[in-house]
Amino acid sequence: MQRRGAGLGWPRQQQQQPPPLAVGPRAAAMVPSGGVPQGLGGRSACALLLLCYLNVVPSLGRQTSLTTSVIPKAEQSVAYKDFIYFTVFEGNVRNVSEVSVEYLCSQPCVVNLEAVVSSEFRSSIPVYKKRWKNEKHLHTSRTQIVHVKFPSIMVYRDDYFIRHSISVSAVIVRAWITHKYSGRDWNVKWEENLLHAVAKNYTLLQTIPPFERPFKDHQVCLEWNMGYIWNLRANRIPQCPLENDVVALLGFPYASSGENTGIVKKFPRFRNRELEATRRQRMDYPVFTVSLWLYLLHYCKANLCGILYFVDSNEMYGTPSVFLTEEGYLHIQMHLVKGEDLAVKTKFIIPLKEWFRLDISFNGGQIVVTTSIGQDLKSYHNQTISFREDFHYNDTAGYFIIGGSRYVAGIEGFFGPLKYYRLRSLHPAQIFNPLLEKQLAEQIKLYYERCAEVQEIVSVYASAAKHGGERQEACHLHNSYLDLQRRYGRPSMCRAFPWEKELKDKHPSLFQALLEMDLLTVPRNQNESVSEIGGKIFEKAVKRLSSIDGLHQISSIVPFLTDSSCCGYHKASYYLAVFYETGLNVPRDQLQGMLYSLVGGQGSERLSSMNLGYKHYQGIDNYPLDWELSYAYYSNIATKTPLDQHTLQGDQAYVETIRLKDDEILKVQTKEDGDVFMWLKHEATRGNAAAQQRLAQMLFWGQQGVAKNPEAAIEWYAKGALETEDPALIYDYAIVLFKGQGVKKNRRLALELMKKAASKGLHQASPDTATSTASPAVTPAADASDQDQPTVTNNPEPRG
């Protein structure tokens, strides 16, 4: 048992008998108000006489059962001092702590006892209160035992029932006395009551850290599974992460295809109250820094392309919004406090096909834009822009977009690491944002340097071969033999191009493929010609891969696929990614697999985007787990899939929902040499209208595993419409002619066929129905669902 508290310097009085006179300040409170008579203070004999007189005076006090000590009742002329003391039997916080309160009241009083605690985030929280009156036992020292009960979350460890125990920094038990008849009510507030205390005291109790506390016996048994799951995590010490203003929006390269998809990021409010208060104070005086790595393949093909921009709750551009222009400048837009928008364009253009870091810092009305090239961050350009207007900045009232969105297309290239300092304006030398995937970034740069050389060779070679073939054709005589030779004979080869030997040795597979290729049918447009030649090189590689021992020739096929990828045919990029990631008859190379996956994703290859989305969703094969990045790739595919149904070019198949457990649906999946397709073709040749329509639909859309072939589909539509005169086939053929899909547009013939189908009783071909049906969204396939084009309303518009 321990005595706690020395009070506020009030004297402690003797309990068994009145204290002697003139024994120091501790006895001063018990001396009669009249004091010692004058003339006796310096005489010891008089003092002794007075002492003897006091000892023979009979005691007027009486013992009670509610007190542990008694002081004789003094005369009315004696003044007593109110006091209160603690005796705490346990020095630390327990569920029920026993406290002995010793007090003395000189008037009818109220004794108040309160326990308050303080934690890391709050202070002076009352957890226990008690008060009692003392009207009868005046001028008498009394003791009362109080059992102070503290909440379980302060005393015990976490368990299944106590989920969140609190860490308490201080526990104070305080008590005070107020006189009852001092003009205050019994129900007065505790804080106000404390201000009028005539005596008060306090003591500190020792707190116990949460993980040193005992477990509480709840007298309840848990089921074995619930108890087992709890025990798995019971001894884990939670660690609060250190919160700061730095947000890593992107840590792995993101392949941006220049389309209307991108990464969406949203900032939460700070959990730290000081950081959150600072953020709120700077809403009209923004102080922040953006640092991101970029690798651009082309400047913007539209007016503006999105890099990083904020969209507020009203779906309007906010602060900051950074775009790329078609000339290569940066367009930076801010939202003003007065509600208007302000934009500025940099005086310098940013580099192409070079990794560079873009740093933009805001400090009130001053913007500093810096571009640094290479991993050594050699300064490239720097510009400081100052404004007098106040910018509005609230990074939690909306979301950030990296790349494209439904409002604006993204850049064509790659995003590197992106860091956002929410509350600091930093100089480029103070920013820590290194290019994390250095090897991968270097491989991307080397890939496009090699591809630029390959595309130049292909372009020059195709142009020269085409011009040479035209001159040779002009000089040849025209007869049936020469026509057959040109049609079925071996293509003419050009062997006289003066290429340097070093260049030929560097790209042997490319020159071999070009020499064996007929380039007279290649389009004149340079980009289309290079892409088509890349497709022919890919077909050559796939033909060799499809042979009997094709899998054993993968190492010799890889150079052709590499050249095809460089020509912009990115199905070859996906093949290369699969070969390198799986190690299929080639040395497994994870770095090359990542390279060609990113290159294919940048080139809008659907399977490459699917691969990237899945790897980031699962966080496997050294791809970081990033669901927002995964969603960006998946949303790109989801946006294109319904549009592919209306695209006749390319080899994208119609997307069908097939249950693998449905045997009936699986049976109708076929190929051009499958039994179902061959039977339909046989019946269509015999004039079966239903077989003709189904065969045309399969070929037009690429359904049921059949490759898309619009030209062959239109032949069956025409055959059915003109020979069998089936109204459904007449209607489908009319729609094709009306829209010009795969055939030259002929609205006059389409209208005649539509009227003919209506006359045969087809209600879709009636004038009212045909007007709405023959819209661009209509498909000739009767069972194909119509897909509306996405519409955008209330687009945020860049201004300035």
C-alpha positions in Angstrom: 0.0 0.0 0.0 1.4 3.3 -1.1 0.5 6.9 0.0 0.0 9.1 -3.1 0.0 12.9 -3.5 1.3 15.6 -1.3 -1.6 17.9 -2.0 -1.0 21.5 -2.8 1.1 22.3 0.2 -1.8 22.1 2.7 -0.6 21.0 6.2 -1.2 17.5 7.3 -3.0 17.3 10.8 -2.4 14.8 13.6 -5.2 12.2 14.0 -5.1 10.9 17.6 -4.9 14.2 19.6 -4.8 17.9 19.0 -1.3 19.0 18.0 0.8 21.1 20.4 1.1 24.8 19.8 4.0 26.5 18.2 5.4 23.2 16.6 5.9 24.6 13.1 3.7 25.2 10.0 2.1 21.7 10.0 0.2 22.6 13.1 -0.8 26.1 12.1 -4.2 25.0 10.9 -5.2 23.7 14.3 -4.3 26.8 16.3 -7.3 28.7 17.7 -8.1 31.8 15.7 -7.1 34.0 18.6 -3.5 32.8 18.6 -1.2 32.8 21.7 -1.9 35.6 24.2 0.6 38.4 24.0 3.3 38.1 26.5 3.4 34.3 26.6 5.1 33.7 23.3 8.6 34.0 24.6 8.2 32.2 27.9 8.7 28.5 28.2 7.0 28.2 31.5 3.8 29.8 30.2 3.9 27.5 27.2 4.2 24.5 29.5 1.3 25.7 31.6 -0.9 26.1 28.6 0.1 22.6 27.3 -0.9 21.0 30.6 -4.2 22.9 30.5 -5.0 21.4 27.1 -4.1 17.9 28.1 -6.7 17.9 30.9 -9.5 19.2 28.9 -12.0 16.4 28.2 -12.5 15.3 24.5 -15.7 16.3 22.8 -15.4 13.9 19.8 -17.0 10.5 19.4 -16.1 7.4 17.4 -18.2 6.3 14.4 -18.2 3.1 12.4 -17.7 4.9 9.1 -14.3 6.4 9.8 -10.9 4.9 10.3 -9.6 7.7 12.5 -11.2 10.4 14.7 -10.1 13.9 15.6 -11.7 15.4 18.7 -14.2 18.0 17.9 -12.8 21.4 18.5 -14.5 24.4 19.9 -16.3 26.8 17.7 -13.4 29.2 18.0 -11.0 26.8 16.3 -10.6 26.9 12.4 -10.0 23.7 10.5 -8.4 23.4 7.0 -10.1 21.2 4.4 -7.8 18.5 2.8 -7.9 15.4 0.7 -5.4 12.6 0.1 -5.0 9.3 -1.9 -3.9 5.9 -0.9 -3.6 3.7 -4.0 -3.2 0.0 -3.3 -2.0 -0.9 -6.8 0.3 1.5 -8.6 -0.8 0.5 -12.1 -4.0 0.5 -14.1 -6.2 -2.5 -13.4 -9.7 -3.4 -14.4 -10.8 -2.5 -10.8 -8.3 -0.4 -8.9 -8.9 0.1 -5.2 -8.3 3.7 -4.1 -8.5 5.0 -0.4 -9.6 8.6 -0.2 -8.9 10.4 3.0 -10.5 13.8 3.5 -11.7 16.5 6.0 -14.5 19.0 5.5 -14.9 22.1 7.6 -18.4 22.7 6.2 -21.0 20.5 4.5 -19.2 19.5 1.4 -19.3 17.3 -1.8 -16.3 15.0 -2.5 -15.6 14.4 -6.2 -13.5 11.7 -7.7 -12.6 11.4 -11.4 -10.3 9.3 -13.5 -9.1 10.8 -16.8 -6.9 9.3 -19.5 -4.8 10.7 -22.4 -3.9 8.8 -25.6 -1.9 9.7 -28.6 -4.7 11.5 -30.3 -6.9 12.7 -27.5 -6.4 14.1 -24.0 -8.4 14.4 -20.8 -11.0 11.8 -21.5 -13.0 11.0 -18.4 -13.5 7.2 -17.9 -14.7 7.1 -14.3 -16.7 9.6 -12.1 -18.0 9.4 -8.6 -19.2 12.0 -6.0 -20.7 11.8 -2.5 -21.9 14.2 0.2 -20.6 14.8 3.7 -22.9 16.9 5.8 -22.7 15.4 9.3 -19.1 14.5 9.9 -17.4 17.8 9.9 -13.9 18.7 11.3 -13.3 15.0 11.2 -10.8 13.1 9.0 -12.6 10.4 7.1 -11.5 7.6 4.8 -13.6 6.0 2.1 -12.6 3.0 -0.1 -13.5 3.6 -3.8 -13.3 0.8 -6.5 -12.3 2.6 -9.7 -13.3 0.5 -12.7 -11.5 1.2 -16.0 -12.7 0.1 -19.5 -11.5 -3.2 -20.7 -9.8 -1.7 -23.8 -7.4 0.1 -21.4 -6.6 -3.0 -19.3 -6.5 -6.1 -21.5 -5.0 -7.3 -24.7 -6.8 -7.7 -28.0 -8.8 -10.9 -28.4 -11.9 -12.0 -30.3 -14.2 -9.7 -28.3 -11.8 -6.8 -27.6 -10.8 -6.0 -31.1 -9.0 -2.6 -30.7 -7.3 -2.0 -27.4 -6.0 1.5 -27.0 -2.5 2.6 -26.0 -2.8 5.0 -23.0 -0.1 7.5 -22.3 -1.3 8.8 -19.0 -3.9 8.0 -16.4 -4.7 10.7 -13.7 -7.0 10.1 -10.7 -8.0 13.4 -9.2 -10.3 14.4 -6.3 -11.5 17.6 -4.9 -13.8 19.0 -2.3 -16.4 21.7 -2.8 -18.6 23.3 -0.1 -22.2 22.4 -0.5 -23.6 25.7 0.5 -21.5 27.9 -1.7 -24.3 28.9 -4.1 -23.7 25.9 -6.5 -26.1 23.1 -7.5 -25.5 19.4 -7.0 -25.9 18.8 -10.7 -23.3 21.4 -11.8 -20.8 20.3 -14.5 -17.7 18.6 -13.3 -15.3 21.1 -15.0 -17.1 24.1 -13.4 -17.2 22.3 -10.0 -13.5 21.8 -10.1 -12.9 25.5 -10.5 -14.5 26.1 -7.1 -12.7 23.4 -5.2 -11.5 24.3 -1.7 -9.1 21.3 -1.6 -7.9 19.1 -4.4 -5.3 16.5 -5.1 -4.3 14.1 -7.9 -2.1 11.1 -8.5 -0.7 9.3 -11.6 -1.3 5.6 -12.3 1.2 3.6 -14.2 0.0 2.4 -17.7 0.8 -0.9 -19.3 1.6 -1.2 -23.0 -1.1 -3.2 -25.0 1.1 -6.2 -25.7 2.2 -6.6 -22.0 -1.4 -6.7 -20.7 -3.1 -9.9 -19.7 -6.0 -11.5 -21.6 -9.5 -11.1 -20.2 -11.4 -14.1 -19.1 -14.8 -13.6 -20.9 -16.3 -16.8 -19.5 -17.3 -17.6 -23.1 -16.0 -20.5 -25.3 -15.5 -19.9 -29.0 -16.0 -22.4 -31.8 -12.8 -24.2 -32.7 -12.6 -22.7 -36.2 -13.2 -19.1 -35.0 -10.6 -19.5 -32.2 -8.1 -21.0 -34.6 -8.5 -18.2 -37.1 -8.1 -15.6 -34.4 -5.0 -17.3 -33.0 -3.3 -17.1 -36.4 -3.2 -13.3 -36.2 -3.5 -12.7 -32.4 0.3 -12.2 -31.9 0.9 -10.0 -34.9 2.0 -6.5 -33.9 0.3 -4.0 -36.1 2.6 -1.4 -37.5 1.3 2.0 -38.6 3.1 3.0 -41.8 4.8 6.3 -41.8 2.6 8.7 -43.7 4.1 11.4 -45.8 3.0 13.4 -48.9 4.8 11.3 -51.5 2.6 9.1 -53.7 4.1 6.7 -56.2 1.4 6.6 -58.9 3.4 4.3 -61.2 6.4 2.2 -60.7 6.5 -0.1 -63.8 6.4 1.0 -67.5 2.9 1.5 -68.9 2.4 1.0 -72.7 0.2 3.7 -73.9 -1.3 3.0 -77.4 -2.6 6.5 -78.0 -6.2 5.6 -77.5 -8.9 6.6 -75.1 -7.9 4.4 -72.2 -5.6 5.1 -69.3 -4.9 4.6 -65.6 -7.2 6.1 -63.0 -5.8 7.1 -59.6 -7.6 8.7 -56.6 -6.0 10.3 -53.6 -7.5 9.8 -50.1 -7.4 12.4 -47.4 -4.4 12.2 -45.1 -4.9 10.2 -41.9 -2.4 12.5 -40.2 -4.3 15.5 -38.9 -1.4 17.9 -39.4 -0.9 16.8 -43.0 -4.6 17.0 -43.7 -4.8 20.5 -42.1 -1.9 21.6 -44.3 -3.5 20.3 -47.4 -6.8 22.1 -46.7 -4.9 25.4 -46.0 -3.3 25.2 -49.4 -6.4 24.8 -51.5 -6.0 28.3 -52.9 -2.2 28.3 -52.8 -1.1 25.0 -54.3 2.3 23.7 -53.4 3.1 20.3 -55.0 5.5 18.6 -57.5 4.9 16.1 -60.3 7.8 13.9 -61.6 7.3 11.3 -64.3 9.4 9.5 -66.9 8.3 9.4 -70.6 9.3 7.7 -73.8 7.4 9.3 -76.8 7.2 7.6 -80.2 5.2 10.4 -81.9 3.7 13.7 -81.1 0.0 14.0 -80.7 -2.0 13.3 -83.8 -5.0 15.2 -82.5 -5.2 18.7 -80.9 -4.2 17.4 -77.5 -3.1 14.1 -75.9 -3.4 13.3 -72.3 -0.3 12.9 -70.1 -1.5 13.5 -66.5 -4.6 15.5 -65.7 -7.1 15.9 -62.8 -10.9 15.6 -63.3 -12.9 17.2 -60.6 -16.3 16.1 -59.2 -18.1 18.1 -61.9 -16.3 16.2 -64.6 -14.2 19.2 -65.6 -10.4 19.6 -65.8 -8.8 20.8 -62.6 -5.4 21.6 -61.3 -3.0 20.3 -62.7 -3.8 19.1 -66.2 -0.8 18.3 -68.5 -1.3 17.5 -72.2 0.9 17.1 -75.3 0.2 19.1 -78.4 0.6 18.0 -82.0 3.7 20.2 -82.3 5.4 18.6 -79.3 4.8 21.4 -76.7 3.3 20.9 -73.3 -0.1 22.3 -72.5 -0.6 23.0 -68.8 -4.0 23.9 -67.5 -5.1 25.2 -64.1 -8.5 25.9 -62.5 -8.7 29.3 -60.8 -10.3 30.1 -57.5 -12.8 32.5 -59.2 -14.1 29.6 -61.3 -12.4 30.2 -64.6 -9.6 28.1 -66.3 -6.2 29.2 -67.3 -3.7 27.4 -69.6 -0.1 27.9 -70.8 2.0 26.3 -73.4 5.7 25.7 -72.9 8.3 27.4 -75.2 10.2 24.2 -75.8 9.3 20.9 -77.3 10.0 17.6 -75.7 12.2 14.9 -77.3 11.1 11.9 -79.2 12.4 8.3 -78.8 14.4 9.2 -75.8 13.8 8.5 -72.1 13.4 11.8 -70.2 12.1 12.9 -66.9 9.4 15.7 -66.7 9.3 17.6 -63.5 6.6 20.2 -62.9 6.4 22.1 -59.5 3.8 24.5 -58.3 4.5 27.1 -55.7 1.4 29.3 -55.5 1.3 31.2 -58.8 4.7 30.1 -60.0 5.2 27.0 -62.2 8.6 25.5 -63.0 8.8 23.0 -65.8 12.0 21.0 -66.3 12.9 18.1 -68.7 16.0 16.0 -68.0 17.3 13.5 -70.5 18.8 10.0 -69.8 19.6 8.2 -66.6 22.2 10.8 -65.7 19.4 13.5 -65.9 21.3 15.8 -68.1 19.3 19.1 -68.2 17.4 19.6 -71.4 15.0 22.5 -70.9 13.8 24.6 -68.0 11.1 27.2 -67.9 9.6 29.3 -65.1 6.1 30.7 -65.5 4.5 33.1 -63.1 0.8 34.1 -62.6 -1.0 36.6 -60.5 -4.2 34.6 -60.3 -4.9 32.2 -57.4 -5.2 28.5 -58.4 -7.8 26.2 -56.9 -6.3 22.9 -55.9 -8.1 20.0 -54.1 -6.5 16.7 -55.1 -9.2 14.6 -53.2 -12.3 16.1 -54.9 -11.9 14.0 -58.1 -9.4 11.7 -59.7 -6.2 11.7 -61.7 -5.9 10.1 -65.1 -2.6 8.9 -66.6 -2.8 8.7 -70.4 -6.1 8.6 -72.3 -9.7 8.6 -71.2 -13.2 9.1 -72.8 -12.4 12.9 -72.9 -9.0 12.8 -74.7 -6.7 10.3 -76.3 -3.4 9.3 -74.6 0.1 9.7 -75.9 1.8 7.1 -78.1 4.7 5.8 -76.0 5.6 4.6 -72.6 5.2 6.0 -69.1 7.9 5.3 -66.6 7.9 5.9 -62.8 5.6 8.6 -61.7 5.8 10.3 -58.3 3.6 13.0 -56.8 4.6 15.2 -53.9 1.3 16.5 -52.6 2.6 19.2 -50.2 6.1 20.2 -51.4 7.5 22.3 -54.3 10.9 20.7 -55.0 13.9 21.5 -57.2 14.7 18.8 -59.7 17.9 18.0 -57.7 15.7 17.3 -54.6 13.4 14.9 -56.4 14.1 11.2 -55.9 12.5 9.4 -58.8 15.0 7.1 -60.5 14.2 5.0 -63.6 13.6 1.7 -61.7 13.5 -0.8 -64.6 16.8 0.5 -66.2 17.4 -2.7 -68.2 13.9 -2.8 -69.5 14.0 0.9 -70.4 17.3 0.4 -72.2 15.8 -2.5 -74.1 12.8 -0.4 -75.2 15.2 2.2 -76.5 17.4 -0.3 -78.4 14.3 -2.0 -79.9 13.0 1.2 -81.5 16.4 2.2 -82.7 16.7 -1.1 -84.5 13.2 -0.9 -85.8 13.8 2.6 -87.2 16.6 1.1 -89.3 14.4 -1.9 -90.4 11.5 0.3 -91.4 13.8 2.5 -93.4 15.2 -0.5 -95.3 11.7 -1.9 -95.9 10.4 1.4 -97.1 13.2 2.1 -99.5 13.3 -1.4 -100.8 9.5 -1.5 -101.4 9.5 1.9 -103.1 12.5 1.0 -105.4 11.0 -2.5 -106.2 7.6 -1.0 -107.1 9.1 1.7 -109.4 11.3 -0.9 -111.0 8.4 -3.3 -111.6 6.3 -0.5 -113.1 9.1 0.4 -115.6 9.6 -3.3 -116.5 5.9 -3.8 -117.0 5.7 -0.8 -119.3 8.4 -2.3 -121.5 6.9 -5.8 -121.8 4.5 -7.0 -124.4 1.1 -8.0 -123.2 -0.1 -11.4 -124.1 -1.8 -14.3 -122.4 1.4 -16.2 -121.8 3.1 -13.3 -120.0 -0.1 -12.6 -118.0 -0.1 -16.3 -116.8 3.6 -16.1 -116.0 3.2 -12.9 -113.9 0.2 -14.4 -112.2 1.4 -17.9 -111.4 5.2 -17.8 -111.9 7.8 -17.0 -109.3 7.9 -13.4 -108.2 10.7 -11.3 -109.7 13.6 -10.7 -107.3 15.6 -7.6 -107.1 19.3 -8.3 -106.4 21.0 -5.2 -107.5 20.3 -2.8 -104.6 23.5 -1.3 -103.4 23.1 -2.1 -99.7 26.2 -2.0 -97.6 27.6 -5.4 -96.6 27.6 -4.4 -93.0 23.9 -3.7 -93.2 23.1 -7.0 -94.9 25.0 -8.9 -92.3 23.1 -7.1 -89.6 19.7 -8.0 -91.0 20.1 -11.3 -93.0 16.6 -12.6 -92.3 15.0 -9.3 -93.4 16.8 -9.2 -96.8 16.1 -12.9 -97.4 12.3 -12.2 -96.8 12.3 -9.2 -99.0 14.1 -11.0 -101.9 11.4 -13.8 -101.8 8.5 -11.4 -101.7 6.3 -9.9 -104.4 6.2 -6.2 -103.6 4.2 -5.0 -106.6 0.9 -5.4 -104.7 2.1 -3.4 -101.7 0.2 -0.1 -101.1 1.9 3.2 -102.0 1.4 4.7 -98.6 4.7 4.3 -96.7 3.2 3.3 -93.3 0.7 0.9 -94.9 3.4 -0.7 -97.1 5.7 -1.3 -94.2 2.9 -2.8 -92.0 1.7 -5.1 -94.9 5.3 -6.3 -95.5 5.5 -7.0 -91.8 2.3 -9.1 -92.1 3.8 -11.1 -95.1 7.0 -11.8 -93.1 4.8 -13.0 -90.2 2.8 -15.3 -92.5 6.1 -16.7 -93.8 7.2 -17.4 -90.2 3.9 -18.9 -89.2 3.9 -21.2 -92.3 7.3 -22.6 -91.2 6.1 -22.8 -87.6 3.0 -24.9 -88.7 5.1 -27.5 -90.4 5.7 -30.9 -89.0 8.9 -30.0 -87.2 7.9 -26.4 -86.7 8.5 -26.3 -83.0 12.1 -27.3 -83.5 12.6 -24.4 -85.9 11.5 -21.7 -83.5 15.1 -20.4 -83.0 15.4 -19.8 -86.8 11.9 -18.3 -86.9 12.6 -15.7 -84.2 14.6 -13.3 -86.5 11.6 -13.2 -88.9 9.2 -12.5 -86.1 11.5 -9.7 -84.8 11.5 -8.1 -88.3 7.8 -8.4 -88.5 7.4 -6.8 -85.1 9.6 -3.9 -86.2 7.4 -3.4 -89.2 4.4 -2.7 -86.9 2.8 -6.2 -87.2 2.4 -6.8 -83.4 0.9 -10.2 -83.5 4.6 -11.2 -84.0 5.4 -9.3 -80.8 3.0 -11.4 -78.9 4.5 -14.6 -80.3 7.9 -13.5 -79.3 6.7 -12.6 -75.8 5.2 -16.1 -75.4 8.4 -17.8 -76.7 10.7 -15.8 -74.3 8.5 -16.0 -71.3 7.9 -19.7 -71.5 11.3 -20.7 -73.0 9.6 -22.6 -75.8 12.7 -24.1 -77.6 14.5 -20.8 -77.0 16.5 -19.7 -73.9 14.0 -18.3 -71.4 14.5 -14.6 -71.1 12.1 -12.7 -68.8 13.4 -9.3 -69.9 12.8 -10.0 -73.6 9.4 -11.3 -72.7 8.5 -8.1 -70.9 9.9 -6.1 -73.8 7.7 -7.7 -76.5 4.7 -7.7 -74.2 5.0 -4.0 -73.7 5.7 -3.4 -77.4 2.7 -5.4 -78.4 0.5 -3.6 -75.9 1.7 -0.3 -77.2 0.8 -1.5 -80.7 -2.8 -2.3 -79.7 -2.3 -6.0 -79.9 -5.3 -7.5 -78.0 -3.5 -10.7 -76.8 -0.5 -8.7 -75.6 -2.8 -6.3 -73.6 -4.6 -9.4 -72.2 -1.2 -10.8 -71.1 -0.1 -7.5 -69.5 -3.5 -7.1 -67.7 -3.4 -10.6 -66.3 0.2 -10.4 -65.1 -0.4 -7.1 -63.3 -3.6 -8.4 -61.8 -1.9 -11.5 -60.4 1.5 -9.9 -59.7 3.4 -12.8 -61.2 6.5 -13.2 -63.4 8.2 -10.2 -61.9 5.3 -7.9 -62.9 4.2 -5.8 -59.9 0.7 -6.2 -58.5 -1.2 -3.1 -59.8 -4.9 -3.4 -60.3 -5.3 0.1 -61.7 -2.7 -0.7 -64.3 -4.3 -4.0 -65.0 -7.7 -2.3 -65.5 -6.1 0.1 -68.0 -5.1 -2.8 -70.3 -8.4 -4.7 -69.8 -10.5 -1.6 -70.4 -8.6 -1.0 -73.7 -9.6 -4.4 -74.9 -13.2 -4.0 -73.7 -13.5 -0.8 -75.6 -12.3 -2.3 -78.8 -14.2 -5.6 -78.7 -17.7 -4.2 -79.7 -16.1 -2.0 -82.3 -14.3 -5.0 -83.9 -17.7 -6.3 -84.9 -18.2 -3.4 -87.3 -14.6 -3.6 -88.7 -14.2 -5.6 -91.8 -10.5 -5.2 -92.0 -8.2 -7.3 -89.9 -8.6 -10.8 -88.6 -10.4 -10.1 -85.3 -13.1 -12.7 -84.7 -16.6 -12.1 -83.5 -16.7 -12.4 -79.7 -19.2 -15.1 -78.6 -20.2 -16.4 -75.2 -19.6 -20.1 -75.1 -20.1 -22.4 -72.1 -17.6 -25.1 -72.1 -20.1 -27.5 -70.5 -22.6 -27.0 -73.3 -22.0 -29.8 -75.7 -24.5 -28.5 -78.3 -22.7 -25.2 -78.6 -19.3 -26.9 -78.7 -20.4 -29.2 -81.5 -21.1 -26.3 -83.9 -17.6 -24.8 -83.4 -15.8 -25.5 -86.7 -13.2 -24.3 -89.1 -13.1 -24.0 -92.9 -12.3 -27.7 -93.2 -14.6 -28.8 -90.5 -17.6 -31.0 -91.0 -20.2 -28.4 -90.0 -18.7 -25.8 -92.4 -18.4 -28.3 -95.3 -22.0 -29.5 -94.9 -23.3 -25.9 -94.8 -21.3 -25.1 -97.9 -22.6 -28.2 -99.7 -26.2 -27.3 -98.8 -25.7 -23.6 -99.8 -24.4 -24.7 -103.2 -27.5 -26.7 -103.7 -29.6 -23.6 -103.1 -30.6 -24.0 -99.4 -31.5 -20.4 -98.3 -31.0 -21.1 -94.6 -27.6 -22.6 -95.2 -26.6 -19.7 -97.5 -27.6 -17.2 -94.8 -25.8 -19.0 -92.0 -22.7 -19.5 -94.1 -22.6 -15.8 -95.0 -23.0 -14.8 -91.4 -20.1 -17.0 -90.3 -17.8 -15.7 -92.9 -18.9 -12.0 -92.5 -18.3 -11.9 -88.7 -15.8 -14.8 -88.2 -18.2 -16.8 -86.1 -18.0 -20.3 -84.7 -14.2 -20.5 -85.2 -14.3 -19.5 -88.9 -11.9 -16.9 -90.1 -13.4 -13.6 -91.2 -13.8 -13.4 -95.0 -16.2 -10.5 -95.9 -15.7 -10.9 -99.7 -16.8 -14.6 -99.6 -19.7 -13.7 -97.3 -21.0 -11.1 -99.7 -20.8 -13.6 -102.6 -23.2 -15.9 -100.6 -25.4 -12.9 -99.7 -25.7 -12.0 -103.4 -26.2 -15.6 -104.5 -29.0 -16.1 -102.1 -30.7 -12.8 -102.9 -30.5 -13.1 -106.7 -31.0 -16.9 -107.1 -33.2 -18.2 -104.2 -34.9 -14.8 -103.7 -35.2 -15.5 -100.0 -36.5 -12.3 -98.3 -34.1 -12.4 -95.4 -31.1 -12.8 -97.7 -32.4 -10.0 -100.0 -32.7 -7.8 -96.9 -29.1 -8.6 -95.7 -27.6 -8.0 -99.1 -29.5 -4.7 -99.4 -28.0 -3.6 -96.0 -24.5 -4.5 -97.2 -25.0 -2.5 -100.4 -26.5 0.4 -98.5 -23.5 0.7 -96.1 -20.8 -0.3 -98.6 -19.4 -3.0 -96.3 -16.9 -5.1 -98.3 -18.5 -4.0 -101.6 -19.0 -0.8 -103.5 -21.8 1.2 -102.1 -25.0 1.1 -104.3 -27.9 2.8 -102.6 -30.2 2.6 -105.7 -29.9 -1.2 -105.9 -30.2 -1.5 -102.1 -33.5 0.4 -102.1 -34.9 -1.8 -104.9 -33.9 -4.9 -103.0 -35.4 -3.5 -99.8 -38.7 -2.9 -101.5 -38.6 -6.5 -102.9 -38.0 -7.9 -99.5 -40.9 -5.9 -98.1 -43.2 -7.1 -100.9 -42.3 -10.7 -99.8 -43.6 -10.0 -96.3 -40.5 -9.2 -94.4 -41.6 -6.6 -91.9 -38.0 -5.4 -91.2 -37.8 -4.1 -94.8 -40.9 -1.9 -94.5 -40.3 1.8 -95.1 -40.6 2.9 -91.4 -38.6 0.0 -90.1 -36.0 0.2 -92.8 -35.3 3.9 -92.1 -34.3 3.1 -88.5 -32.8 -0.2 -89.2 -30.4 0.8 -92.0 -28.4 3.0 -89.7 -24.6 2.6 -89.4 -25.1 0.5 -86.2 -27.0 -2.2 -88.1 -25.4 -5.5 -88.7 -26.3 -7.8 -91.7 -26.3 -10.8 -89.4 -29.8 -11.4 -88.2 -28.7 -12.9 -84.9 -25.9 -10.5 -84.1 -26.8 -8.0 -81.3 -26.6 -4.4 -82.2 -23.9 -2.4 -80.3 -24.3 1.3 -79.9 -21.3 3.5 -80.2 -20.3 5.0 -76.8 -21.3 8.6 -76.5 -19.6 11.3 -74.4 -21.5 14.2 -72.9 -20.2 17.1 -70.8 -16.6 16.6 -71.9 -14.0 18.7 -70.1 -12.6 21.1 -72.6 -9.0 22.5 -72.4 -9.0 26.2 -72.6 -6.5 29.0 -72.8 
